[in-house]
Amino acid sequence: MSFALLALETLLAPIAALGVALAFLFSRRRGVLSGLLSEIPERLGMLSQEGRLELTGRKVYWFHAASAGEVAGLAPVFGALRARKDPPAVLVTTMTVAGRDAARRDANVTWAQLAPLDSWPCVASFLRETKPSRLILTETELWPSTLVLAARAGLRPALINARLTARSLPRYRAAAFLLRPALDSLDVVLAQSEADAARFRALGIPAARINVLGNTKYDRDPAPADGEAVARALALLGWDAAPLFVAGSTHPVEEDLILDAFMAVVKTSPGLRLVIAPRHVERAPQTLASALARGLTAATWSALDAAPKAPEVLVLDMMGALGAFWPRASVAFVGGTLVPVGGHNLLEPAQAGVPVLFGPHTRHIEHPAHLLENGGGGLRTADGPALYAALSELMGDRERARALGAKARESSARLRGASARTLDLLGMSA
């Protein structure tokens, strides 16, 4: 069965690659094709001379992640490996260029490149070139040929930070017969939550191979806040003593609900100010326009010197600014949850001791959402009116808001420790 799977993927890989190229060729993004051509050597499993020099003669641990977010979640693991007396070489592959570039910026990563195509010749070439001793994949990166060939090479593939949503489970179960050799190749599955573990068991992975260890990304320390920059911004805006409602990683439609809720709450809490950070900073002009269309006065982070006097809204239009505002917030909202995106990082505001509001769409962040909700540090709001009600209640009862913030910090602390547990169970802690 494993031979048939390898042969099938090998036959289909060129067709899939051609389909991707044609899709770009006949789209507005045809300029991306030039970038795709430069990716070919890495996609074929080749290793550059620079990469060969970095890895040759060392024990190599191969980590595979989908994109930049998953790479960031592995940072605590990379740091722990680098701290060993005899650190291994950390090799990272990703599906996206952004992920590869993020890995290359991590000083604890020895070498990073794009993942080989999931076909027999490409994966086999990559294994010959890099000679890893372990393969560790993240979340749902279940690539059949990669898993089967890695298991045959004795790499004991492990899936860490493993997650499988209720929405995805039926699709995986429908393909379970084809995936069986790949699933059987997994040496261990380290799930984020018991719900994830149950879904992997439903795919037929033996319970003895599954452990619930959490998510290593929660061991990341918050980015150091630039207090001076925030203090300067608040002074320029005239917000020195203003309570802040900070909404981060927001999306279209969701922002309209946030702005409407803010406008309604300001009627009873006139000193409240809104800081809003679109998930994609290139959308900041659209966010600003939505605020201005409602008659709100607004400024952008990149043009503070030109801000109107005492504006009501600040739009963060530059990467890296949001983290500095969480500690200053009276109430936080995390986006991708009032629209069916699946949610973003709830832990940053929680670690800052801020009560966290979020919507019903939390399939990507189920465990922290439930932990915050059950621990009293977070409030789930079903829609725009519910968001208004929650924000109004917390602004009207500042003692309760502070108590929820303390519970949010306690809940976030309980999520830490997965990195050490993961390395211990994999036998990679020393």
Secondary structure, 3 states (H helix, E strand, C coil): CHHHHHHHHHHHHHHHHHHHHHHHHCCCCCCHHHHHHHHHHHHCCCCCHHHHHHHCCCCEEEEEECCHHHHHHHHHHHHHHHCCCCCCEEEEEECCHHHHHHHHCCCCCCEEEECCCCCHHHHHHHHHHHCCCEEEEECCCCCHHHHHHHHHCCCCCEEEEECCCCCCHHHHHHCHHHHHHHHHHCCEEEECCHHHHHHHHHCCCCHHHEEECCCHHHHCCCCCCCHHHHHHHHHHHCCCCCCEEEEEEECCCHHHHHHHHHHHHHCCCCCCEEEEEECCHHHHHHHHHHHHHCCCCEEEHHHHHHCCCCCCEEECCCCCCHHHHHHHCCEEEECCCCCCCCCCCCHHHHHCCCCEEECCCCCCCHHHHHHHHHHCCEEECCCHHHHHHHHHHHHHCHHHHHHHHHHHHHHHHHCCCHHHHHHHHCCCCC
